[in-house]
């Protein structure tokens, strides 16, 4: 199992049944915004370590099972399928792009 797949599986388990949120965005959208922003501001790290730190942050902060499943699915599909997979989640969250996932 790749490091990305392991971290995504950990993120899925860390979510558990914890759901909810407040604010204008629905919980899934909040999670997607958090996922897409993960790793920003860590230019002091090499790119691979930045990804690892981003995945750790996501595992600690993800709140919805749907977003956790999204990350686990992202890790398990082939690189050529990822753009279409991400597009569906971004459309649901009403986001135009995801800088973190664009790097993969």
C-alpha positions in Angstrom: 0.0 0.0 0.0 1.4 3.4 -1.0 2.1 6.1 1.6 -0.8 8.2 0.0 -3.2 5.3 0.3 -2.2 4.6 3.9 -2.7 8.3 4.9 -6.0 8.5 3.0 -7.2 5.3 4.8 -6.1 6.8 8.1 -8.1 10.0 7.2 -11.2 7.8 6.6 -10.8 6.0 9.9 -10.2 9.3 11.8 -13.5 10.7 10.7 -15.5 7.9 12.3 -19.1 9.1 13.0 -18.1 12.7 13.7 -20.1 15.0 11.5 -21.4 18.4 11.7 -20.3 22.0 11.3 -21.5 25.5 11.4 -21.3 28.5 9.1 -22.6 29.2 5.6 -21.0 26.1 4.0 -22.3 22.6 4.4 -20.0 20.2 6.3 -18.8 18.5 3.1 -17.9 21.8 1.5 -16.1 22.9 4.7 -14.1 19.6 4.5 -13.3 20.0 0.8 -12.1 23.6 1.4 -9.9 22.3 4.3 -8.6 19.4 2.1 -7.7 21.7 -0.8 -5.9 24.2 1.5 -3.9 21.5 3.3 -0.2 21.9 3.0 -0.3 25.6 2.1 2.3 27.8 3.8 4.7 24.9 4.2 7.2 25.9 1.5 10.0 25.1 4.0 9.4 21.4 3.3 10.3 19.4 0.2 7.2 18.6 -1.9 6.9 15.0 -0.8 7.0 16.0 2.9 4.6 18.8 2.3 2.1 16.1 1.0 2.7 13.9 4.0 2.1 16.9 6.4 -1.0 17.8 4.4 -2.4 14.3 4.7 -1.7 14.3 8.4 -3.6 17.6 8.8 -6.5 16.3 6.8 -6.7 13.1 8.9 -6.8 15.3 12.1 -9.4 17.7 10.7 -11.8 15.9 8.5 -15.3 15.9 9.9 -17.6 14.1 7.4 -17.5 10.5 6.4 -18.2 11.6 2.8 -15.0 13.6 2.6 -13.0 10.8 4.3 -14.4 8.4 1.7 -13.5 10.8 -1.0 -9.8 10.9 0.2 -9.7 7.1 0.5 -11.1 6.8 -3.0 -8.6 9.3 -4.4 -5.8 7.3 -3.1 -7.1 4.0 -4.6 -7.7 5.1 -8.2 -5.3 5.4 -11.0 -3.7 8.8 -11.8 -5.5 9.1 -15.1 -8.9 8.7 -13.4 -8.2 11.3 -10.7 -9.2 14.4 -12.6 -12.7 13.1 -13.3 -13.0 11.8 -9.7 -11.9 15.2 -8.2 -14.2 17.1 -10.6 -17.3 15.5 -9.1 -16.4 16.4 -5.6 -15.4 19.9 -6.5 -18.7 20.5 -8.3 -20.6 19.3 -5.3 -18.7 21.6 -3.0 -19.0 24.4 -5.6 -15.2 24.8 -5.8 -13.4 25.5 -9.0 -10.1 23.8 -8.2 -8.1 22.1 -5.5 -4.4 23.1 -5.3 -3.4 20.1 -3.1 -5.0 17.5 -5.3 -3.8 19.2 -8.5 -0.2 18.3 -7.4 -1.0 14.6 -7.7 
